[in-house]
Amino acid sequence: MGEYKLLSKIKSPSDVKRVSENDVPRLCTEIREKLVETVSVNGGHLSPNLGVVELTVALHRSFNFPKDSIVWDVGHQSYTHKLLTGRYEIFDTIRQKDGISGFPKMSESRYDDFNTGHSSTSISAAYGIARAKTLSGDQSHTVAVIGDGSFTGGLAFEAMNNAGRFNKNFIVVLNDNKMSISRNVGAFARYLTTVRIQPWYIRVKRITETVISKIPLVGEPIKSFLRSGKSKIKNLVYKNTLFDCFGFTYLGPIDGHNVEELENAFSVAKKVNSPVIVHVVTKKGKGYQPAEESPDEFHGIGQFDIDSGEPISSHKGFSAVFGSEMCRLAEKDKKICAITAAMTDGTGLNDFSKIYKDRFFDVGIAEEHAVTFGCGLASKEMRPVFAVYSTFLQRAYDQLIHDAAIGDIHLVLAVDRAGIVGNDGETHQGVFDVSILNTIPKTTIFSPAYFDGLKKSLAHAVYICDGLAVVRYPRGGELYKPSDFGEESISYDIYGNKSCKNLLITYGRLFSYACKAKEKLKKQGIEICILKLCRIKPIDSKAIEFALQFDNIWFFEEGIKNGGIARNFSDFLIIKNFKGNYRIKAINDKFVKQMSVSQALNMLKLDDEGMVSVILNDLEGNDKNNEKTT
């Protein structure tokens, strides 16, 4: 690796077009080597990108970007696109602080036509772009690249239904690799295994139309009837697929690793006077054996050894503990069900899916459906637990209110990756779930700091709580735990000198940083007590009464300030006529950009160094008389 004689010369898509057909395979090999080399150091999405190398090269040889437009669904497969659009020299900075993003960013390049990070949005966005072009007289092409996993999201079908009425210059590339993150499930996945249009289909269809239209007097009426009629004759002449029913012309399946075939397909697609689906079959992880054998493990991965494919570091995390605890509960209780939205491995439910197959439901990338489906299960006295990343839960806000909370349905949410997640950036930070869930009446939220707290909270959410119950926990494993701190209680814990005048209030993993801050401040002669919340909604009234005895209170919260727990707690303090000073340190009305978790927490002053700095600054007398909320 390291020899990139062709790739290093690619500065724009026009350079890709100048690569000879004989050199295209070598270019693809260099791209794969560069992807493996970079992701092994930076972490990122490897197997999705390895699978679309030839497809991306063919797209850049067939279209005229940026005059033509391209929208990558999710965008986690856009690394090759970045390499071919002038970002080779800075590609080593991908997913790093102040580097290029692991997803398309309009602010980063004129070749990135739309910001993406979540699934199933590309067809909607691309159709909007195509419509805008026609309104301004622009006849260039617009391409949406979407995976078969993303097609399980309802938004994709809503867009197809709307875009099917468009005339031309709109192409959807369906990248069929039989996977999203976990292996695809459901009717659409089965459909794609059976839909196979023979190469002669488009030719026969075109010839049939031409011949019929030339029949004197009746030709055009017959052709019109065959196109619009709901008769068996139509199906004989026009072999229908699901996509045809939406108004799209279907081309495929095409070998997604054959650049020549792909270029031919795109050439045909550009000539069709209707929206087109180009069905491309690819292999996720292609070209790197460990990723081919375990594409799910290399979907999103940290640093790894290139030769062996083994992670550089691994440790037991909250997801694994959650999965184990779900298996333990399910063994004793046949009403326990687990739901995931195409995240079986990521949420720790792999063992559950194998041991309790009848009670495991992977609904595909369909968070809205997952919530309402879970409510249906719960309405018939099952005990469903929906495991979902914080960033994806926000897609189901209406269902949480309308289908769960209003009906007092007992649904449990296991919210994984809560808080800062790091290098994936703004679209994936789990900093909104508390503010979102905090607005929903009759909702109970737990945010434990340690594994024992997770286990207790999960059992409490399943068996004690009524209505919507939530257990949220961070990415990764346990952090620092003082030797003199015992197990977490279900409501709140007090740690430190109760008779001092300074109180730090926090929850979740920030408690570990607060404990370190407490030790550092003690060395400087400053005593603080820590109030650690585990149940953050509703807040225990005894915790509020305890806080009233202090002169100075600091809230540190790893989430959005507006609608957060600190705001709720401080409201109670005001109602109780609290006379002291308090400060809220949370994320103040902004998105958190890509960087490591430790860098983000340090920047936000939410780690131990930041806590010490904030507290010392306030105790020195800077603006202590008023609430400060930065």
N, C-alpha and C positions, 0 to 999 in steps of 0.2 A: 504494500500500500504506500501511497505518497507520491507516485508517479502519475500525474494527471496531464499528459501532453495535449490531449484534445479538450478536456473539460476546462483547463486553465485558460484556453483561448476564447471560451464562450462568454461574450459580454452582453449579448442580447439575443432575442429569438432569431434575428436575421442571420446570426452566426450559426445557429442550429440548422437553418435551411441550407447553409453552404457546406455542411458536412456531407461527404459522399456516402452513397448507400452502403458501400463496402466498409466504411468506417463507423457507421451507426452502431453496430454491435459493440465495438470497442468503446465508444462513448458511453453506452449504457453500462458496461462493465466498470468504467471509471467512476460513474455516478454512484453505483452501488458501493464501491470501495470507499468513496468519500463519505457516503451516508453511514456506513458501519464505523468507520474511523472516528467520525465526529460524535455520533450518538454514544459510542462506547465511553467517551469522556464527559459529554454534557448531559447524557440522558436524553430521553425524548421518545417520539413515536417512530419506531424502526420498521416493524413489519408492514404497516400500511404504506410506508413510503417505498420500501423495496418492491412492493407489488405493483406500483404504478409508474415505474421508470420508463418502460417503452411507451406506455400510454401518454405520459407527459411529453416525451420527445416527439411522438407523432402529432400531438395537438399543436406543439410549437412549430412543427414543419408544415402543418396543414392550414393554420389560421394566421392572421396578421395581428398579433397582440402588440401594442395595446389598442389598436383601432378596433379590432374585435375584442370582445369582453369575455372573461372567464370567472366563474364563481365556484370555489371549491367547497363542497359541503363538509361541515366540521372544520376542514382546513388542516387537519393533522397529517394529511397526505400531500402537502404542498411543498415539501423540502426540495424535490427535484425541480419544481417550478421556480423556486427561489434561486437554485444554482444556475438555471438557464436564463435568468432575467437580471444579470448584473450583480448578483450578490455572492458570487463565488469567493471573492477576496475576503469577505467578512463572514463567511458561513460558519467559521469556527466560533463565532460569538452567539450562535443561535441559542435561545432560551436563557441567556446569561443577562445579568444586570447591564442595562444600557446597550445590549446587543440586539440582533434581529429577533423577531418573534418566531415562535414555533407554529404560528398560525398566520393567515393572510392579514395584512394591515394596510389599509389605504394610505395611511400616513408614512408608510415605509417605502412604498414603491408604486409607480404609476401602473405597474402590471398587476397589482392587487386591486381588483374592482370592488370588493366588498369585504368587510370584516366578518370573519366567521370563527366559531369555536364550539358551538352546540350543533346538534344534528338536525337534518331535515329542513333546513332553511334555504338551501341553494336554489331550488326551482322557483320559489316565491320571489327571491331577490333578483334572480336572473330574468325572470319574466317582467318584473318591474323595470329593470334596465332596458330590456328589449322594447317595451312599450314606450319608454322615454325616448329611445332612439327614433322610433317611427314618428313620434310627435314632432321631432326636430328634423325629419327628413333623412336621417342617417340609416343607410341600408346595410351596415356591417352586421356581422353575426354575433350572437350571444350564446355562450356555452355554459351549462351547469354540469358539474361532475359530482355525482352522488353515488354512494355505496349502497349495496343491497340492504345492509343493516339500517341505514338511514331511511330507507323506504318504508320501514315499519312504523315510522312516525307519521301521525295523521296529517301534519302540516304538508308533507310531500304530496299526499293525495288531494288535499285542498288546492294546492298549486296546480297540479296536473289538471284537475277539473276546470280550473279557470283558464289555464294557458292553452287548452286544447282548441280554443276558438281562434287562436292567433294564426296568421297566414304563413309566414316563412321566417327564415334566418334565426330560428330558435331551436337549439339542439341540446338535448339532455343526454349525457353520457352516463349510463348505468354501469358502474364498476362492480361486477358480480364476483366477489371473492369468497362467497359463502360464509362470511363472518362480519360481525360488527366489532365488538371487543371480545365478547364471548361468541360461541358459535350461534349462527342465526337459527331462529325458531319460528314456527307459525306458518300460516297459509301462504304468505307471500314467498317465503323461502322455498316451500314445496313447489309453488308455481314456477319459480325460476329454474327448477331442476327439470321441468317438463317442457317449457316453452322452447321450441327449437324451430325456427323458420329456415327452410332450406335456401341455399344461395339462389336458386332459380325463382324464388317467390316474387321478389321485387321486379325481376325482368318480365315474368309472366303477367304480373299485375299491370305493368306499364303497357305491354304489347296488347293485352286484352282491352284496355281503355282506348288505345289508339285504333284498333280494328273496329270496335263498336262505334266509336265516335264518327267513323267514316261511312257508316251505313246511311244512305240518303234518307232524309226526313226524320227518321226515328232514332238515329244513332245517339244523339245527345240526350233525348228524353230517357232512353234505355240506360245510359251510363249514369244519369242522375238518379234514376230509380234504384239501380244497384247500389249506389253509394248511400242512399238514405233509407231504403226500404228495410223493414224489419222481417225479411223473408229468408227462407232457407237458400234461395238463389244467391242472395248476397254472400252468404257464408261459403258457397261453392266457389264464387269468383274471388272474393276478398277474404282470405284466411284471417280471421279475427284473433287478436290477442287482447289481453287486458288493456294494453296501451292504445290499441286501435279504438277501443270503446271510449277512451278519453279524448280521442281526436288526434292522436300522435301516429305518425308512420313509424313502424318498427323495423329496425335493421339489426340483424344479428342472428345468433351470437357470433362475435368476432374474437379471435385469439388475441387477448390483450398483451401478449408478449411478442407479437409479430408486427413490427413497425410498418411494413409494407401493406399488410392487410388492413391495419388501422387507418393508414393514410387513404387507402382506397375507399374505405367505409365513410370517412369524413368527406371525401370528395363527392360521394353520392349524396350524403346528407345535406350538403350545401346547395344541391340542385333541387331538392324536394320542396314543393310549394305548400308546406304544412309544417307544424312542429314535428321534430323527429326524436325518437329514442334510439340511441346506438347502444346496444347491449354488448358489453365487453366482459369477457371472462378472464380473470387474473388469479394469480396465486399469491396470497398474502405471505410476505417474508421471502419472496423468491430471490435466490442468489446467495443467501447466507444460511447454511444448513441449520444452525440452531434455531433461527427464526422460522424456517420452513417447517421444522418439526414441532415447534411450540409457538405458533404465531400469536396466540393469546398472551403468552408471557412476555413477548417482545412487542406487544402493541404499544404500551407505554412502559419504559424501563429506565432504571437509573444507570449508573456506571456499570460496565461489565467488561470482562476479559474477552478480547476478540477471539483468541484461539479456542477457548473452551465454551464461551457463551455464558459463563457463570457470573452472577452479580458480584461486584466488588465487595459489597457489604449487604448483609441481610439480618434482620432481627424481627422478633415477634412483635406484631403491631396490634392496634385496636381492632382492625378488621378480622384478624385471625381469632382473637379472643371472642369477638361477637359471634363468629361462625361456630366456634366450639360450644359456646353457651347456647346457641340456638339448637344444636344437636342434642345437648343435654336436656333442654326443656322439651323438645319434641319426643324424646324417648319416653318421657313420663306422661306426656299429654298429647293425645291424638288429634286435638283440635288446633294445635300449633301449625300454622302455614307460613311459608316464606315466599315473598314476592321480590323479584328484581327486574330491572329494565335493562336487559342485555349486559349485566354487570355481575355475573355469577362469581367469577374469580376475584374481581376487584373488591367486592363487598364481603369476601370471606365465606361464601355459601357453597363452595365447590363440594365439600363433604356432604352437606345437607342435601344437595341436589342428587347425590348418588344413593344416600341411605334412605331418604324419605321422598322418593320420586313423585308419589301421588300427592304430596302436600307441598311440592315445590313448583313455582310458576315463574318462568321467564317470559315476560310479555313482549320482549323486544324493546326497541327504543321508543317507549310510549309511556312516559311518566304520568300523563293525565289519565290514561286508561288504567294504569297500575293502581292509582289511588281509588278510583271509582270501582274497579274490580275488587279491590280489597274491602271496600265498603259493602259490596254485595256479599262477599264471604262472611264478613262480620255480622251482617243482618240475619244470617242463619246460624249464628252462635259459634262460628269458627273464630280462631284467634290469629288473624293475619298480622304479619310483621313485614313491612315494606322497607327493604334496605336500598338506600339511594344516596348518591353523592349530594352534598349540600348544593352545589352549583346547578345540578339538574332538578332538584326538588322545586326550585323556583318556577319551573315550567307548569306546575300543577296547582298553582295558587287557588284558582277558581274551584277546582275539585275539592281541595281541602276545606274550603268554606262551605260550598253548596252541598256536597255529597257526604262529607264527614261531620263537620262541626255542627251544622244546623240540625242534622238528624240525630245528634248524640250517638253517632256510630263509634264503636270502640275499635279504632284502627291504631296500630303502633307503627311509628316511623323510626327506623334506625338510620340516622343521618350521618353518613361517613364523610371524611374529608372536611369536617367543619373547621372553619377558621382559615388562616393563610395556608395555601398549598404550594406556593413557590413559583417555579419556573414556567408554568403554563400561562401565567399572567391573568389579566383582567377577567377573561371569560370563565375562568375556572376557580377563582378564589371563593372559598366558602364563607363569606363574611356577611351574607344577607339573610341567612335562614332565621336567625334570632329575631331580627326586626320584622320579617314576614310573619313568622309564627306567633310572635308576641301580639300581633294585631287581631288574632283569631280568638274569639271568646271560647271559654270552656276547654282550653288547651293546656295540657301539662307538659313542661319541658324540663328535661334533666340534661346537665352538662358535666359529667364526671371528669376528674383529673387523672384517675388511675384505673387499672384493670378491675380491681375489686369494686370500685364505684360503678363501672360499666355493668358488671354482672348484677349488682343490687338494683341498679336503675332499670335494667331490662326486665328483671323479674317483677319489679314494682309496676312498671308500665303495662306489662301483660296481665297481671292478676289483681292489682289494687286500683289502678286508675280507671276512671270512666271516660268515655268520649275519646277525643284525639290525644294520644300520648306520644311524646317524642323523646328519644335518647340520642344526643349528638356527641360526637367524639372526633378527635383530629386524625389526620394522616400520620402514620408512623406509630411509634411505641411510647411507653412511659418515659417521662423525663425525671429530673431530680426529685427525690422524696426524702425529706429529713428523717433521720433515724428515730427521732422522738415523736413522729407523727404516725398515728395508728391507721385504721381503716376509715374510709369515708363514710359519713352518715348519709342518709337519703335526702336530707333537707339542707343542712349547712354545718360547717365546722369552724371552730375558733382555734387559732394557732398563735401563740405568743403571749406577751404580757397584757392581760386584760385591764390592768390599772393604769397603763400609760395613756397619753392624750392623742396618740396618732393611730388611725385605723386605715388599713388598705383593704378594699373590697374587690374581689375578682372571682372568676370561675374557670373551669376547664384547665387546660394545660398551663395557663398563665400563673396558676398557683405555684408551680415549680419555680418560675422566675421570681415570683413574689417572695418565696422562701429564701432564695439567694440574695435578693435585695435586702431583706430583713437582716441577714447575717452581715452584709457589707455595711449597712447603716449602723448596726450595733458596734462595729469596730470604730465608728466615728462618734460614738456616744449618743446615738439616737435610737430610741426604742419605738418599735411599731408593733401593732397587733394586726393579724390577718383574719378577715372574715371571708371564708371560702364558701361560696354558694354551690350546691350541687343541683338542687331543684331551683331553677331560675324563674319559673312561672308555674304557679303563683309563688311570690316571694313570701317566705315564712314571716309572720308578724313578729315573732320573737327575735328574729334577726334584725328587724328594723328597730325594735326597742333596744337591743344591745348596742346598735350603732349610735343611738342618741347620746350616749354618755361621753363621746369623744369630742375633742375640740377641732381636730383636723381629720378630714376623710378624703381619701383618694380612691377613685374608681378606675380600674384598668380593665378594658374590655376589648377582646379580639373580634370586633365586628363593627358594623355601622352604628354610629352614635344615635342617629335619628331612629326612634323606635326601639332602642336597645334597653337592656336591663338596667344600666346605670341611670338612664333617664327615669325609668319607672321607680327605682329605689330612691332617687333624689326627690321625686315628687312626694313620696311618702314622708321623707324627712321634713319637707317644707310644711306638709299638712300637720305634722307633729311639732311644729314650731322649733325646729332645729336651729340653734343659735351660732353654731360654729362655722368653719369654712369647709367647703368641699370643692373638689375638682374632678371632672370627667375626662379621662384620657382614652379616646376611642378613635375610630376611623371617621374623620369629619368630612362627609359629603364629597368623596372622591373614590376613584377606582385605584386599586393597588396593582402596579405594573409588575412585570416579570422580574424576578430575582429569587434567590434562595429564601427559604423560610426564615433563617436566622438574619439575613440582610433586611428582609421586610420588617420583622419585629423590631430590629434595631433602629431602622429608619422611623418607624412609628412610635418609638420610645415605649415599646411594650415588653421589652426584655428586661433583665435585671439591671443592666446598665442604665437603660432609659428610665426605669422606675426610680432608681437612686437619684438620677439627675433631676427629675421632675420634683421629687419630694424635697431634696436639698434646696433647690431653687425656691420653692414655695416657703420653706421654713426660714429662709433668709429674709423673707418679708416682701417678695415681689408680688404685688397685686393680690394679697391674701384676703382682702375684704370681700371679694366677689367670686361668684362661681366662674371657673375657667374651663372651657370645653374645647380643647384643641385635639 
